[in-house]
Amino acid sequence: MHMDNYFNKLTNKFRNITKENFLGLYIHGSWAMGGFNPDRSDVDLLVVVKDSLDIATQCKLAKFLLAISYDPYPIEVSFLTQKQLENWTHPSPYEFHYSEGWRQSFEQQLLTDQYEAINNDHKVDPDLAAHLTILNHRGIRWEGPPIDDVFPVIPRTHYLSSILADFQDCLKNVEAEPVYCVLNLIRVYWYVKEEVISSKLEAGEYGLTSFPQEYKETIRKVVESYQGNRVREFHKEELTSIRDYIQSEVEKRVGGSSV
């Protein structure tokens, strides 16, 4: 599918569902940063609306996203109001969110007319600080006002808090999800060392040129697996070794209590 047509289709559908409330659609993540892998990447989107979305509108969005996500790419999208962006807090509230992790819950609720997860008055997401930072630095305005006119500048402390939460998860899950976790650990290391905001693929390429020699074969395997060139086997020892090295280096820079 031609990606211009794909993003136009999403934009038109979101506008049709939210009507005059729609303000803009913006792309962040791997597509915006040039590291998109059709076989493994999500399409990462932020949609801005003028005012809150009622439950009927949220249910229409859920039904549409259940149908379009994985046709052909998985979608992760958050809808935010202008007020939520103007009065930025961390973790940020949002109006509506969809990702594949929500699929089963949404399907069940739409089936039974129970909308707790869709219509929850206390929806906040710490990941939004990272999403908006990436959007501000590397994002694409597909439709709507310029990014600088709509989105706030995210304090560095909020961005760091957001990526360190994911970093913690990857420290625990590196053996279960070696490709995602090793690339993400390197991405956080690169940021705390040089304040570079990177895609996972860029982080892997950085690791290949900048990490100690003993870790480069593991990083090479991770990058090849991410690109889909070869599915590589990983050993526990190599994964825990690079994990421990990165954790130690990050702790030196942000303090052990923060990691």
C-alpha positions as a Markdown table, in Angstrom:
| # | Residue | x | y | z |
|---|---|---|---|---|
| 1 | Met | 0.0 | 0.0 | 0.0 |
| 2 | His | 1.3 | 3.5 | -0.9 |
| 3 | Met | 1.8 | 5.2 | 2.4 |
| 4 | Asp | 0.4 | 8.6 | 1.3 |
| 5 | Asn | -2.9 | 6.8 | 0.5 |
| 6 | Tyr | -2.7 | 5.0 | 3.8 |
| 7 | Phe | -2.3 | 8.1 | 5.9 |
| 8 | Asn | -4.9 | 10.0 | 3.9 |
| 9 | Lys | -7.4 | 7.1 | 4.5 |
| 10 | Leu | -6.7 | 7.2 | 8.3 |
| 11 | Thr | -7.0 | 11.0 | 8.4 |
| 12 | Asn | -10.3 | 11.0 | 6.5 |
| 13 | Lys | -11.8 | 8.3 | 8.6 |
| 14 | Phe | -10.7 | 10.0 | 11.9 |
| 15 | Arg | -12.2 | 13.3 | 10.6 |
| 16 | Asn | -15.5 | 11.5 | 9.6 |
| 17 | Ile | -15.8 | 10.0 | 13.1 |
| 18 | Thr | -14.9 | 13.1 | 15.1 |
| 19 | Lys | -16.4 | 15.5 | 12.6 |
| 20 | Glu | -15.8 | 19.2 | 13.4 |
| 21 | Asn | -13.8 | 18.2 | 16.5 |
| 22 | Phe | -10.9 | 17.0 | 14.4 |
| 23 | Leu | -7.8 | 19.3 | 14.3 |
| 24 | Gly | -4.9 | 17.3 | 13.0 |
| 25 | Leu | -3.0 | 14.0 | 12.5 |
| 26 | Tyr | 0.7 | 13.7 | 13.3 |
| 27 | Ile | 3.2 | 10.9 | 12.8 |
| 28 | His | 6.0 | 10.0 | 15.3 |
| 29 | Gly | 8.0 | 6.8 | 15.9 |
| 30 | Ser | 9.8 | 4.7 | 13.4 |
| 31 | Trp | 8.0 | 5.9 | 10.3 |
| 32 | Ala | 8.8 | 9.6 | 11.1 |
| 33 | Met | 12.4 | 8.7 | 11.9 |
| 34 | Gly | 13.1 | 6.6 | 8.8 |
| 35 | Gly | 13.4 | 3.2 | 10.6 |
| 36 | Phe | 10.1 | 1.7 | 9.7 |
| 37 | Asn | 10.1 | -2.1 | 9.2 |
| 38 | Pro | 6.9 | -3.3 | 7.5 |
| 39 | Asp | 7.2 | -6.7 | 9.2 |
| 40 | Arg | 7.7 | -5.5 | 12.8 |
| 41 | Ser | 7.0 | -1.8 | 13.3 |
| 42 | Asp | 3.8 | -0.1 | 14.5 |
| 43 | Val | 2.4 | 3.0 | 12.8 |
| 44 | Asp | 2.6 | 5.6 | 15.6 |
| 45 | Leu | 0.1 | 8.4 | 15.5 |
| 46 | Leu | -1.1 | 11.3 | 17.5 |
| 47 | Val | -4.5 | 12.9 | 16.8 |
| 48 | Val | -5.5 | 16.3 | 18.2 |
| 49 | Val | -9.1 | 17.1 | 18.7 |
| 50 | Lys | -10.6 | 20.4 | 19.9 |
| 51 | Asp | -12.8 | 19.0 | 22.8 |
| 52 | Ser | -13.5 | 15.8 | 24.6 |
| 53 | Leu | -14.8 | 12.8 | 22.8 |
| 54 | Asp | -18.1 | 11.3 | 23.9 |
| 55 | Ile | -18.6 | 7.6 | 24.5 |
| 56 | Ala | -20.4 | 7.0 | 21.1 |
| 57 | Thr | -17.5 | 8.6 | 19.2 |
| 58 | Gln | -14.9 | 6.6 | 21.2 |
| 59 | Cys | -16.8 | 3.4 | 20.4 |
| 60 | Lys | -16.8 | 4.3 | 16.7 |
| 61 | Leu | -13.0 | 4.9 | 16.9 |
| 62 | Ala | -12.5 | 1.5 | 18.6 |
| 63 | Lys | -14.5 | -0.3 | 16.0 |
| 64 | Phe | -12.6 | 1.3 | 13.2 |
| 65 | Leu | -9.2 | 0.7 | 14.7 |
| 66 | Leu | -10.0 | -2.9 | 15.5 |
| 67 | Ala | -10.7 | -3.3 | 11.8 |
| 68 | Ile | -7.8 | -1.3 | 10.3 |
| 69 | Ser | -5.0 | -2.2 | 12.7 |
| 70 | Tyr | -2.9 | -4.9 | 11.1 |
| 71 | Asp | -4.4 | -4.1 | 7.7 |
| 72 | Pro | -1.6 | -4.1 | 6.9 |
| 73 | Tyr | 0.3 | -2.6 | 9.9 |
| 74 | Pro | -0.4 | -2.5 | 13.6 |
| 75 | Ile | -1.5 | 1.0 | 14.8 |
| 76 | Glu | -0.8 | 2.8 | 18.0 |
| 77 | Val | -2.6 | 6.1 | 18.3 |
| 78 | Ser | -3.5 | 8.5 | 21.1 |
| 79 | Phe | -6.2 | 11.2 | 20.8 |
| 80 | Leu | -5.5 | 14.4 | 22.8 |
| 81 | Thr | -7.5 | 17.6 | 23.3 |
| 82 | Gln | -6.1 | 21.0 | 22.8 |
| 83 | Lys | -6.7 | 21.7 | 26.5 |
| 84 | Gln | -4.7 | 18.6 | 27.5 |
| 85 | Leu | -1.8 | 19.9 | 25.4 |
| 86 | Glu | -2.0 | 23.5 | 26.6 |
| 87 | Asn | -2.1 | 22.4 | 30.2 |
| 88 | Trp | 0.6 | 19.8 | 30.0 |
| 89 | Thr | 1.1 | 17.5 | 32.9 |
| 90 | His | 3.1 | 14.3 | 33.3 |
| 91 | Pro | 1.9 | 11.6 | 33.1 |
| 92 | Ser | -0.4 | 13.2 | 30.5 |
| 93 | Pro | -4.2 | 12.5 | 30.3 |
| 94 | Tyr | -5.6 | 11.6 | 26.9 |
| 95 | Glu | -9.0 | 11.1 | 25.4 |
| 96 | Phe | -8.7 | 7.8 | 23.6 |
| 97 | His | -5.9 | 5.3 | 22.9 |
| 98 | Tyr | -5.6 | 2.3 | 20.8 |
| 99 | Ser | -2.8 | -0.2 | 20.4 |
| 100 | Glu | -2.8 | -4.0 | 19.8 |
| 101 | Gly | -2.4 | -4.5 | 23.6 |
| 102 | Trp | -6.0 | -3.2 | 23.9 |
| 103 | Arg | -7.5 | -5.4 | 21.2 |
| 104 | Gln | -8.9 | -8.1 | 23.3 |
| 105 | Ser | -10.3 | -5.7 | 25.9 |
| 106 | Phe | -12.0 | -3.5 | 23.3 |
| 107 | Glu | -13.5 | -6.5 | 21.4 |
| 108 | Gln | -15.0 | -7.8 | 24.7 |
| 109 | Gln | -16.4 | -4.5 | 25.7 |
| 110 | Leu | -18.0 | -3.7 | 22.4 |
| 111 | Leu | -19.5 | -7.2 | 22.4 |
| 112 | Thr | -21.0 | -6.8 | 25.8 |
| 113 | Asp | -21.7 | -3.0 | 25.8 |
| 114 | Gln | -19.3 | -2.6 | 28.8 |
| 115 | Tyr | -17.1 | 0.4 | 28.0 |
| 116 | Glu | -15.0 | 0.8 | 31.1 |
| 117 | Ala | -11.6 | 0.7 | 29.4 |
| 118 | Ile | -12.8 | 2.9 | 26.5 |
| 119 | Asn | -14.6 | 5.5 | 28.7 |
| 120 | Asn | -12.4 | 5.8 | 31.7 |
| 121 | Asp | -12.3 | 9.2 | 33.4 |
| 122 | His | -8.7 | 8.7 | 34.8 |
| 123 | Lys | -6.8 | 7.9 | 31.6 |
| 124 | Val | -3.2 | 8.9 | 31.8 |
| 125 | Asp | -0.2 | 7.6 | 29.9 |
| 126 | Pro | 3.5 | 8.3 | 30.9 |
| 127 | Asp | 4.6 | 7.2 | 27.4 |
| 128 | Leu | 3.1 | 10.4 | 25.9 |
| 129 | Ala | 6.0 | 12.5 | 27.2 |
| 130 | Ala | 8.3 | 10.4 | 25.0 |
| 131 | His | 5.9 | 10.4 | 22.0 |
| 132 | Leu | 5.6 | 14.2 | 22.1 |
| 133 | Thr | 9.3 | 14.7 | 22.5 |
| 134 | Ile | 10.0 | 12.6 | 19.4 |
| 135 | Leu | 7.2 | 14.4 | 17.5 |
| 136 | Asn | 8.7 | 17.8 | 18.4 |
| 137 | His | 12.2 | 16.7 | 17.3 |
| 138 | Arg | 11.5 | 14.3 | 14.4 |
| 139 | Gly | 7.8 | 14.1 | 13.8 |
| 140 | Ile | 5.6 | 14.7 | 10.7 |
| 141 | Arg | 2.6 | 16.9 | 10.5 |
| 142 | Trp | 0.3 | 15.0 | 8.1 |
| 143 | Glu | -2.7 | 17.3 | 8.5 |
| 144 | Gly | -3.4 | 20.2 | 10.8 |
| 145 | Pro | -1.6 | 23.2 | 12.3 |
| 146 | Pro | 2.3 | 23.2 | 12.5 |
| 147 | Ile | 3.6 | 20.9 | 15.3 |
| 148 | Asp | 5.1 | 23.9 | 17.2 |
| 149 | Asp | 1.7 | 25.6 | 17.3 |
| 150 | Val | -0.1 | 22.6 | 18.8 |
| 151 | Phe | 2.3 | 20.6 | 20.9 |
| 152 | Pro | 4.1 | 21.8 | 24.1 |
| 153 | Val | 7.8 | 21.6 | 24.6 |
| 154 | Ile | 8.2 | 18.6 | 27.0 |
| 155 | Pro | 10.6 | 19.1 | 29.9 |
| 156 | Arg | 13.7 | 16.9 | 29.8 |
| 157 | Thr | 12.8 | 15.5 | 33.2 |
| 158 | His | 9.4 | 14.3 | 31.8 |
| 159 | Tyr | 11.0 | 12.7 | 28.8 |
| 160 | Leu | 13.7 | 11.0 | 30.9 |
| 161 | Ser | 11.0 | 9.7 | 33.3 |
| 162 | Ser | 9.1 | 8.3 | 30.4 |
| 163 | Ile | 12.0 | 6.5 | 28.7 |
| 164 | Leu | 13.4 | 5.2 | 32.0 |
| 165 | Ala | 10.1 | 3.4 | 32.7 |
| 166 | Asp | 10.4 | 1.5 | 29.4 |
| 167 | Phe | 14.1 | 1.0 | 30.2 |
| 168 | Gln | 13.2 | -0.7 | 33.5 |
| 169 | Asp | 10.8 | -3.1 | 31.6 |
| 170 | Cys | 13.6 | -3.9 | 29.1 |
| 171 | Leu | 16.0 | -4.7 | 31.9 |
| 172 | Lys | 13.6 | -7.4 | 33.1 |
| 173 | Asn | 12.5 | -8.6 | 29.7 |
| 174 | Val | 15.7 | -8.7 | 27.6 |
| 175 | Glu | 15.7 | -12.5 | 27.3 |
| 176 | Ala | 12.0 | -12.6 | 26.3 |
| 177 | Glu | 12.2 | -9.8 | 23.8 |
| 178 | Pro | 15.9 | -9.5 | 22.9 |
| 179 | Val | 15.5 | -7.4 | 19.7 |
| 180 | Tyr | 13.2 | -4.7 | 21.0 |
| 181 | Cys | 14.8 | -4.6 | 24.4 |
| 182 | Val | 18.5 | -4.4 | 23.4 |
| 183 | Leu | 17.7 | -1.7 | 20.8 |
| 184 | Asn | 15.7 | 0.3 | 23.4 |
| 185 | Leu | 18.3 | 0.0 | 26.1 |
| 186 | Ile | 20.9 | 1.4 | 23.6 |
| 187 | Arg | 18.5 | 4.1 | 22.7 |
| 188 | Val | 18.2 | 5.2 | 26.3 |
| 189 | Tyr | 22.0 | 4.9 | 26.8 |
| 190 | Trp | 22.6 | 7.2 | 23.8 |
| 191 | Tyr | 20.1 | 9.8 | 25.1 |
| 192 | Val | 21.5 | 10.0 | 28.6 |
| 193 | Lys | 25.0 | 10.1 | 27.2 |
| 194 | Glu | 24.6 | 12.6 | 24.4 |
| 195 | Glu | 20.9 | 13.7 | 24.4 |
| 196 | Val | 20.4 | 12.1 | 21.0 |
| 197 | Ile | 16.7 | 11.2 | 20.2 |
| 198 | Ser | 16.9 | 8.2 | 18.0 |
| 199 | Ser | 14.9 | 5.4 | 16.4 |
| 200 | Lys | 15.6 | 1.8 | 17.4 |
| 201 | Leu | 17.5 | 1.2 | 14.1 |
| 202 | Glu | 19.6 | 4.3 | 14.6 |
| 203 | Ala | 20.4 | 3.2 | 18.1 |
| 204 | Gly | 21.5 | -0.2 | 16.8 |
| 205 | Glu | 23.8 | 1.4 | 14.2 |
| 206 | Tyr | 25.2 | 3.6 | 16.9 |
| 207 | Gly | 25.9 | 0.6 | 19.1 |
| 208 | Leu | 27.8 | -1.1 | 16.2 |
| 209 | Thr | 30.2 | 1.8 | 15.9 |
| 210 | Ser | 30.4 | 3.0 | 19.6 |
| 211 | Phe | 30.1 | 0.1 | 22.0 |
| 212 | Pro | 33.0 | -2.0 | 23.3 |
| 213 | Gln | 34.0 | -4.8 | 20.8 |
| 214 | Glu | 32.7 | -7.6 | 23.1 |
| 215 | Tyr | 29.1 | -6.5 | 22.6 |
| 216 | Lys | 29.2 | -5.8 | 18.9 |
| 217 | Glu | 28.3 | -9.3 | 17.7 |
| 218 | Thr | 25.2 | -9.3 | 19.9 |
| 219 | Ile | 24.2 | -5.8 | 18.5 |
| 220 | Arg | 24.9 | -7.0 | 15.0 |
| 221 | Lys | 22.5 | -10.0 | 15.5 |
| 222 | Val | 19.9 | -7.7 | 17.0 |
| 223 | Val | 20.1 | -5.2 | 14.1 |
| 224 | Glu | 19.9 | -8.0 | 11.5 |
| 225 | Ser | 16.9 | -9.5 | 13.2 |
| 226 | Tyr | 15.2 | -6.1 | 13.4 |
| 227 | Gln | 15.7 | -5.5 | 9.7 |
| 228 | Gly | 14.4 | -9.0 | 9.0 |
| 229 | Asn | 17.5 | -10.1 | 7.2 |
| 230 | Arg | 18.0 | -13.1 | 9.4 |
| 231 | Val | 16.3 | -14.5 | 12.5 |
| 232 | Arg | 19.2 | -15.0 | 14.9 |
| 233 | Glu | 19.5 | -17.1 | 18.1 |
| 234 | Phe | 20.4 | -15.3 | 21.3 |
| 235 | His | 22.1 | -16.8 | 24.3 |
| 236 | Lys | 21.2 | -15.8 | 27.8 |
| 237 | Glu | 24.8 | -14.8 | 28.7 |
| 238 | Glu | 25.2 | -12.4 | 25.8 |
| 239 | Leu | 21.9 | -10.7 | 26.6 |
| 240 | Thr | 22.5 | -10.3 | 30.3 |
| 241 | Ser | 26.0 | -9.1 | 29.7 |
| 242 | Ile | 25.0 | -6.2 | 27.4 |
| 243 | Arg | 22.0 | -5.5 | 29.7 |
| 244 | Asp | 24.3 | -5.2 | 32.7 |
| 245 | Tyr | 26.8 | -3.0 | 30.8 |
| 246 | Ile | 24.1 | -0.6 | 29.7 |
| 247 | Gln | 22.4 | -0.5 | 33.1 |
| 248 | Ser | 25.8 | 0.4 | 34.7 |
| 249 | Glu | 26.5 | 3.1 | 32.2 |
| 250 | Val | 23.1 | 4.7 | 32.5 |
| 251 | Glu | 23.2 | 4.6 | 36.3 |
| 252 | Lys | 26.5 | 6.5 | 36.2 |
| 253 | Arg | 24.8 | 9.3 | 34.3 |
| 254 | Val | 21.4 | 9.5 | 35.9 |
| 255 | Gly | 22.0 | 8.0 | 39.3 |
| 256 | Gly | 21.1 | 4.5 | 40.4 |
| 257 | Ser | 18.0 | 5.7 | 42.2 |
| 258 | Ser | 16.4 | 6.9 | 39.0 |
| 259 | Val | 17.0 | 3.7 | 37.1 |
